């Protein structure tokens, strides 16, 4: 088990302007503690201007969503989001 959560090797691909206008800022991938790669994570903006991550999932033929990657607690989600959003701000992708 990990004692700390470290997100590194963050790579970001900006969305096209028409998608950005609808709140999708882009997609990113990163490493988790240098051991696991997380890919296909969307960076989004809410109507009130907050940034958040949307983790990949698929929807089956019955309309049920199945997550590929999912933080299992609010603390883990917050830790991942704060590291990713902080990195994207430092690199100038987010204001």
C-alpha positions as CSV (number, residue, x, y, z in Angstrom):
1,X,0.0,0.0,0.0
2,X,1.2,3.6,-0.7
3,X,1.8,5.8,2.3
4,X,1.8,8.9,0.1
5,X,0.2,9.7,-3.2
6,X,2.5,11.2,-5.8
7,X,1.3,12.2,-9.2
8,X,4.1,12.7,-11.7
9,X,5.0,12.7,-15.4
10,X,1.9,14.7,-16.2
11,X,1.2,15.0,-19.9
12,X,-1.5,17.3,-21.2
13,X,-3.3,17.6,-24.6
14,X,-5.5,20.7,-24.9
15,X,-9.0,20.3,-26.4
16,X,-10.1,22.2,-29.5
17,X,-11.7,25.6,-28.9
18,X,-15.3,24.3,-29.6
19,X,-14.9,21.7,-26.8
20,X,-13.2,24.2,-24.5
21,X,-16.2,26.5,-24.9
22,X,-18.3,23.6,-23.5
23,X,-16.1,23.1,-20.4
24,X,-13.6,20.4,-21.7
25,X,-10.1,21.8,-21.2
26,X,-8.2,18.8,-22.4
27,X,-7.0,15.3,-21.6
28,X,-4.1,14.2,-19.4
29,X,-2.2,11.1,-18.4
30,X,0.2,10.8,-15.4
31,X,2.0,8.3,-13.3
32,X,0.8,7.3,-9.8
33,X,3.8,6.9,-7.4
34,X,6.0,6.1,-10.4
35,X,4.4,2.7,-10.6
36,X,1.1,2.9,-12.4
37,X,0.1,5.0,-15.5
38,X,-3.3,6.7,-15.5
39,X,-4.5,7.7,-18.9
40,X,-7.6,9.2,-20.6
41,X,-8.4,11.6,-17.7
42,X,-10.4,14.7,-18.8
43,X,-9.7,18.1,-17.3
44,X,-12.9,20.1,-17.1
45,X,-14.2,23.4,-15.9
46,X,-17.6,23.9,-14.2
47,X,-20.0,26.7,-15.0
48,X,-18.7,28.6,-11.9
49,X,-15.1,28.3,-13.0
50,X,-13.8,25.4,-10.9
51,X,-11.5,22.9,-12.5
52,X,-11.9,19.1,-11.9
53,X,-10.9,15.8,-13.3
54,X,-13.3,13.4,-15.0
55,X,-12.1,9.8,-14.9
56,X,-12.7,7.4,-17.9
57,X,-15.6,5.0,-17.9
58,X,-17.7,3.1,-20.4
59,X,-21.4,2.7,-20.6
60,X,-22.8,-0.8,-21.4
61,X,-25.8,-1.6,-23.6
62,X,-28.1,-1.3,-20.5
63,X,-26.9,2.3,-19.9
64,X,-24.9,1.3,-16.8
65,X,-21.5,3.2,-16.4
66,X,-18.4,1.1,-15.5
67,X,-15.4,3.0,-14.4
68,X,-11.9,2.2,-15.7
69,X,-10.2,4.4,-13.1
70,X,-11.9,5.7,-10.0
71,X,-10.6,7.3,-6.8
72,X,-12.2,5.4,-3.9
73,X,-12.4,8.3,-1.5
74,X,-12.8,12.1,-1.6
75,X,-9.4,12.5,0.0
76,X,-7.7,10.5,-2.9
77,X,-9.7,12.4,-5.5
78,X,-8.7,15.7,-3.9
79,X,-5.0,14.7,-3.7
80,X,-4.9,13.8,-7.4
81,X,-6.9,16.9,-8.5
82,X,-4.8,19.3,-6.5
83,X,-1.5,17.9,-7.8
84,X,-2.6,17.8,-11.4
85,X,-4.4,21.2,-11.5
86,X,-1.4,22.8,-9.6
87,X,1.0,21.4,-12.2
88,X,-1.2,22.5,-15.1
89,X,-1.3,26.0,-13.6
90,X,2.4,26.2,-13.1
91,X,2.9,25.2,-16.7
92,X,0.5,27.8,-18.0
93,X,-2.3,25.5,-19.2
94,X,-4.8,26.8,-16.6
95,X,-5.1,30.3,-15.2
